[in-house]
Amino acid sequence: MPLFSRQRGRSRRVSLEKVLPPEMVNGGDGSPHGRPSPPVLLGLLFAVLLVLAVVSGRPPLKYSPGESARADVHARVPFEFIDVEKTKQVRNQAWLRTPNVYDVDNEALAANEAALVRILEDLHIAVDVNTELERISDQLPIPENELPVLLTDLRQGDTRSTVRVRLRELFDRLFALGVMSDDRKLDEQKAVPQAIIVIPKPGGHTRRVESGDILSVTAARRLVDELLTDRLGLGLTGTARALTLWLKKRMIPTLTYNETATLQDRQMARENVPPQHVTVKEGEPIVTRGNRVSLRQYDMLAAEQAEFVRKQSPLDWWRRLAGVAVLVGTAFVLAGLYLRQYRPHVLHSRIRMTVLGLLLVIMVLVARLLVHTRWLPHPLYLVPVGFASMILALAYDRRFASAATVFIVLMVGLATDADFRPLLVLFAGGVVASLHTYGIRKRTRLLQVGLVTGLAHVVTIYGVGIGQAEGLAGLQAVSGQAVVGMLNGLLVGVIITGLLPFLEPLFRITTDISLLELGDLNQPVLKSFALRAPGSYNHSLTVGVLAEAAARAIGADDLLARVGSYFHDIGKINKPHYFVENQGDQGSRHDTLSPRMSALVITAHAKDGLELGRELGLPRPILDVIAEHHGTTLVEFFYKRACMQAGDDDPPDEHLFRYVGPKPRSKESAIVMLADSVESASRVLSDPTPARIGNLVHQITGNKLADGQLEECNLTLRELHGIETSLTKGLTSIFHGRIKY
């Protein structure tokens, strides 16, 4: 049959309709005429989301805290703002002016008074005074020569005794003033205000007492000396000394510091202070050129802008919306033209378009959030553009990730109204992250990419800012930006390393780390494959070696080619004995089947492998290799048998003896197809010399090319020649000669 016969063209068209998406078959956008295509709808959706993200909320400010002002800023409208620093200062003053709180406990002091009065009463009523003196001598050693005077004083029933008067006066003073420890008294003397709050036992009234009136333990003891020793009388000097010693020994504080109540009062005092509002007139300076923007000035800028926006008319808002919509729309149209010209597979994939749109919107939202963060210095240098670049490099390729980084940075600049300096830094970091995200076979590699991204930020920041830095303050500001830029890169590396297991299924990314894990031959499914279909298993290992070398020869993904080869025939595990490499000496089971039934069994292994791969959760590239490694090729052996049985009058339908496809759509799938075919065919070579192997590989490659199996995988003739050379070399090594013993 001629190579380009009408029948072969019809069969190719039917296969395309089965295996390719509608947009690849219908001649353009994949939608009926007159309806927007899915890529257009997705682009329109994300454009609207981006416009809303840009115009919603308050516009970004000109400067962030700690940034050096490049121009003077004056108030465009009169406004009020909450002076956070002044409010904090006033609240701190209210905190400090709140007096300490003390609990009062006079029970010990009252007990001392009662004990002393009881001793004196016992002396007053004692029949044998000498015996009573001996009993109390340990507690109150009263001299014997002063006893008559003391008894006379105590027994004056019609007048108040001197001792009783002085004791009563003493304890009244102690109860009224209160006693605190010497250390607390010293602290209160330094405190502002000079007052305390006294909380009595339940039932009493809280009162405010000047701290100067409070007695320390030392002062209370001096008061005892003053009221007893100095005023009790000449005839009772020894008695006064005894009473004084007795009281001094038992003098303890009656006021105890209550930290919980004090903190509650101070917190309440602080909360009761309202925010301090400051009025700024129109035209007053807010920021001066060359000075670093303080937090107070940042608050003034935010309040001024909020008031300016509030006084704008709705027409101004609609004008801003229209301007942003035009800019975003233009950018999206240009991006769409780029994708249509250079990356049509991205444009026609809803998943890929969704990933790209989500990353773009997320970056814009993060940038908007960061620029409105008051406490964060140099927030634009923390926008994780490198994160998006690394994701795109993992999901697609480095060249596309670099191009997408430009678009993302432009949209971030539009959303944040930033000048070229931070945008240039983000662009440099994103491109460096894109170009270094390859060969991710260890998780530490992502940390290395983050480190390199941070270094790119630092170099760009110093390159842009050091020439414009004014003095030491300007150099310090640039150094602060460099620190933030380095932190950005390191955080991106750490975050993407930790989130990679979740990002892979979310964005349908297959990294080399995942492929290495899948390439472990100790996996249960591969062990079962080796036990149930040992011939197919060994065939897959050999195909893996051949495919890996061929992929490496043309710069394709050699790891994907090898691991894909391990799983490409996994569907044979269901019916292993229907395939010649697993039959052994049992004979062929196809002898009892019709050619059509045999073809169905043979071609079903691709479909069975795809279903099994989905059950195992294999990544999309591996599933593509399983489904595409035979393309839509013809099962020639059973087709020819069917032709012989049917004769020339009624030839069988060729479509019934072809794999359902799809054809290989990646270089790796095409390499596995060729390696699979040549490895199988080389088994029947009687004399596998290098020349014969080379002719076999060339013949099989030519047949696949002529059959149209390689028309969708973007292989060039130069690459196809490189694959042939590698496969020939690999098979020659397998069938190398041996010395005859």
SULKA-V863965 format. One record per residue. SS is DSSP state (2 for helix, 1 for strand, 0 for the rest). PSI is psi in whole degrees, 0 to 359 (NA if undefined). Layout:
SS;PSI + SS;PSI
//
This chain:
0;134 + 0;153 + 0;319 + 0;46 + 0;163 + 2;324 + 2;318 + 2;322 + 2;320 + 2;319 + 2;323 + 2;322 + 2;317 + 2;317 + 2;319 + 2;317 + 2;333 + 2;321 + 2;341 + 0;154 + 0;156 + 2;325 + 2;339 + 2;346 + 2;323 + 0;4 + 0;40 + 0;259 + 0;356 + 0;7 + 0;153 + 0;153 + 0;137 + 0;351 + 0;143 + 0;142 + 0;158 + 2;318 + 2;322 + 2;317 + 2;318 + 2;316 + 2;319 + 2;320 + 2;310 + 2;330 + 2;316 + 2;316 + 2;320 + 2;318 + 2;316 + 2;322 + 2;327 + 2;316 + 2;344 + 0;153 + 0;185 + 0;147 + 0;156 + 0;152 + 0;162 + 0;324 + 0;156 + 0;162 + 0;135 + 0;350 + 0;144 + 1;127 + 0;131 + 0;352 + 0;159 + 0;146 + 1;125 + 1;156 + 0;125 + 0;336 + 0;154 + 0;143 + 1;164 + 1;147 + 1;155 + 1;115 + 0;98 + 2;320 + 2;316 + 2;319 + 2;317 + 2;320 + 2;315 + 2;320 + 2;324 + 2;322 + 2;320 + 2;323 + 2;313 + 2;329 + 2;350 + 0;122 + 0;156 + 1;155 + 1;134 + 1;143 + 1;136 + 1;137 + 0;101 + 0;8 + 2;318 + 2;319 + 2;319 + 2;325 + 2;322 + 2;319 + 2;316 + 2;320 + 2;319 + 2;318 + 2;322 + 2;321 + 2;315 + 2;324 + 2;323 + 2;323 + 2;322 + 2;323 + 2;2 + 0;138 + 0;315 + 0;100 + 2;321 + 2;318 + 2;319 + 2;322 + 2;321 + 2;325 + 2;323 + 2;6 + 0;327 + 0;326 + 0;317 + 0;87 + 0;92 + 0;131 + 0;142 + 2;326 + 2;342 + 2;359 + 2;315 + 2;318 + 2;317 + 2;318 + 2;320 + 2;318 + 2;320 + 2;331 + 0;5 + 0;92 + 0;329 + 0;346 + 0;157 + 0;135 + 0;155 + 2;316 + 2;315 + 2;321 + 2;314 + 2;319 + 2;317 + 2;317 + 2;319 + 2;309 + 2;328 + 2;319 + 2;317 + 2;318 + 2;321 + 2;318 + 2;321 + 0;155 + 1;131 + 1;165 + 0;159 + 2;321 + 2;315 + 2;323 + 2;319 + 2;319 + 2;320 + 2;329 + 2;333 + 2;346 + 0;159 + 0;120 + 0;172 + 0;65 + 1;161 + 1;164 + 1;127 + 1;125 + 1;110 + 0;181 + 0;160 + 0;136 + 0;341 + 0;182 + 0;135 + 0;137 + 1;155 + 1;130 + 1;136 + 1;131 + 2;337 + 2;337 + 2;347 + 0;141 + 1;137 + 1;170 + 2;320 + 2;316 + 2;324 + 2;322 + 2;324 + 2;324 + 2;324 + 2;316 + 2;318 + 2;318 + 2;340 + 2;300 + 2;316 + 0;338 + 0;0 + 0;336 + 0;155 + 2;327 + 2;351 + 2;36 + 2;313 + 2;320 + 2;317 + 2;321 + 2;320 + 2;316 + 2;319 + 2;313 + 2;320 + 2;317 + 2;320 + 2;322 + 2;332 + 0;13 + 0;118 + 0;159 + 0;143 + 0;351 + 1;128 + 1;131 + 1;129 + 0;96 + 2;320 + 2;311 + 2;324 + 2;314 + 2;323 + 2;316 + 2;319 + 2;320 + 2;320 + 2;320 + 2;322 + 2;317 + 2;334 + 0;350 + 0;119 + 0;159 + 0;141 + 0;114 + 1;139 + 1;135 + 1;132 + 1;131 + 0;161 + 0;134 + 0;348 + 0;143 + 1;141 + 1;312 + 1;138 + 0;137 + 0;135 + 0;342 + 0;151 + 1;138 + 0;123 + 0;170 + 2;323 + 2;316 + 2;326 + 2;318 + 2;322 + 2;318 + 2;318 + 2;317 + 2;320 + 2;317 + 2;319 + 2;318 + 2;322 + 2;317 + 2;322 + 2;326 + 0;355 + 0;152 + 0;161 + 2;330 + 2;323 + 2;320 + 2;319 + 2;325 + 2;316 + 2;319 + 2;317 + 2;318 + 2;316 + 2;319 + 2;320 + 2;315 + 2;314 + 2;317 + 2;317 + 2;316 + 2;319 + 2;324 + 2;315 + 2;319 + 2;320 + 2;320 + 2;320 + 2;313 + 2;320 + 2;325 + 2;318 + 2;338 + 0;61 + 2;331 + 2;330 + 2;317 + 2;327 + 0;9 + 0;118 + 2;322 + 2;313 + 2;319 + 2;321 + 2;317 + 2;314 + 2;316 + 2;319 + 2;316 + 2;320 + 2;311 + 2;320 + 2;316 + 2;319 + 2;317 + 2;318 + 2;318 + 2;317 + 2;321 + 2;318 + 2;319 + 2;343 + 0;10 + 0;117 + 0;322 + 0;357 + 0;121 + 0;141 + 0;59 + 2;329 + 2;332 + 2;357 + 2;0 + 0;121 + 0;61 + 2;325 + 2;328 + 2;311 + 2;321 + 2;318 + 2;320 + 2;315 + 2;323 + 2;324 + 2;321 + 2;326 + 0;264 + 0;171 + 2;323 + 2;316 + 2;322 + 2;322 + 2;317 + 2;319 + 2;330 + 2;320 + 2;314 + 2;318 + 2;316 + 2;320 + 2;318 + 2;324 + 2;318 + 2;321 + 2;321 + 2;332 + 2;357 + 0;40 + 0;156 + 0;186 + 2;338 + 2;301 + 2;329 + 2;321 + 2;322 + 2;313 + 2;322 + 2;314 + 2;314 + 2;319 + 2;318 + 2;318 + 2;318 + 2;320 + 2;313 + 2;336 + 2;358 + 0;83 + 0;158 + 0;42 + 0;82 + 0;355 + 0;147 + 2;333 + 2;340 + 2;323 + 2;324 + 2;323 + 2;320 + 2;318 + 2;320 + 2;316 + 2;322 + 2;315 + 2;319 + 2;323 + 2;319 + 2;313 + 2;312 + 2;316 + 2;320 + 2;314 + 2;323 + 2;323 + 2;322 + 2;335 + 0;331 + 0;338 + 0;0 + 0;134 + 0;106 + 2;190 + 2;323 + 2;319 + 2;321 + 2;322 + 2;321 + 2;318 + 2;320 + 2;322 + 2;320 + 2;321 + 2;321 + 2;316 + 2;320 + 2;318 + 2;318 + 2;323 + 2;309 + 2;317 + 2;318 + 2;321 + 2;315 + 2;317 + 2;315 + 2;314 + 2;331 + 2;316 + 2;327 + 2;355 + 2;317 + 2;334 + 2;331 + 2;329 + 2;308 + 2;330 + 2;314 + 2;8 + 0;50 + 0;138 + 0;107 + 0;167 + 2;332 + 2;314 + 2;320 + 2;322 + 2;321 + 2;320 + 2;332 + 0;2 + 0;116 + 0;353 + 0;6 + 0;144 + 2;320 + 2;323 + 2;326 + 2;317 + 2;322 + 2;317 + 2;326 + 2;318 + 2;329 + 0;70 + 2;324 + 2;313 + 2;325 + 2;311 + 2;324 + 2;318 + 2;322 + 2;319 + 2;318 + 2;323 + 2;317 + 2;315 + 2;315 + 2;322 + 2;314 + 2;320 + 2;319 + 2;320 + 2;328 + 2;330 + 2;7 + 0;18 + 0;182 + 0;98 + 2;327 + 2;318 + 2;319 + 2;318 + 2;310 + 2;323 + 2;325 + 2;324 + 2;327 + 2;358 + 0;330 + 0;24 + 2;338 + 2;342 + 2;352 + 2;338 + 0;317 + 0;66 + 2;327 + 2;359 + 2;1 + 0;135 + 2;328 + 2;346 + 2;2 + 0;325 + 0;225 + 0;10 + 0;347 + 0;167 + 0;131 + 2;349 + 2;351 + 2;333 + 2;4 + 0;155 + 0;156 + 2;322 + 2;317 + 2;320 + 2;318 + 2;321 + 2;318 + 2;316 + 2;311 + 2;341 + 2;342 + 2;334 + 2;317 + 2;318 + 2;320 + 2;323 + 2;317 + 2;318 + 2;320 + 2;322 + 2;321 + 2;325 + 2;350 + 0;30 + 0;147 + 0;162 + 2;315 + 2;323 + 2;318 + 2;323 + 2;319 + 2;317 + 2;316 + 2;331 + 2;356 + 0;348 + 0;352 + 0;228 + 0;35 + 0;162 + 1;136 + 0;86 + 2;322 + 2;311 + 2;334 + 2;317 + 2;322 + 2;319 + 2;323 + 2;320 + 2;321 + 2;326 + 2;331 + 0;181 + 0;341 + 0;323 + 0;75 + 0;146 + 0;158 + 0;123 + 2;328 + 2;330 + 2;346 + 2;19 + 1;150 + 0;151 + 0;348 + 0;199 + 0;172 + 0;158 + 0;128 + 0;8 + 0;158 + 2;324 + 2;318 + 2;320 + 2;321 + 2;317 + 2;320 + 2;312 + 2;317 + 2;321 + 2;315 + 2;313 + 2;327 + 2;318 + 2;316 + 2;328 + 2;342 + 0;336 + 0;3 + 0;127 + 0;324 + 0;85 + 0;72 + 0;161 + 2;321 + 2;316 + 2;319 + 2;318 + 2;317 + 2;320 + 2;314 + 2;317 + 2;319 + 2;314 + 2;319 + 2;317 + 2;320 + 2;317 + 2;320 + 2;317 + 2;329 + 0;358 + 0;15 + 0;341 + 0;16 + 0;353 + 0;8 + 0;5 + 0;29 + 0;135 + 0;165 + 2;325 + 2;317 + 2;323 + 2;322 + 2;320 + 2;322 + 2;316 + 2;314 + 2;316 + 2;317 + 2;320 + 2;315 + 2;319 + 2;315 + 2;324 + 2;322 + 2;323 + 2;318 + 0;36 + 0;155 + 0;159 + 0;151 + 0;132 + 0;123 + 0;NA
//
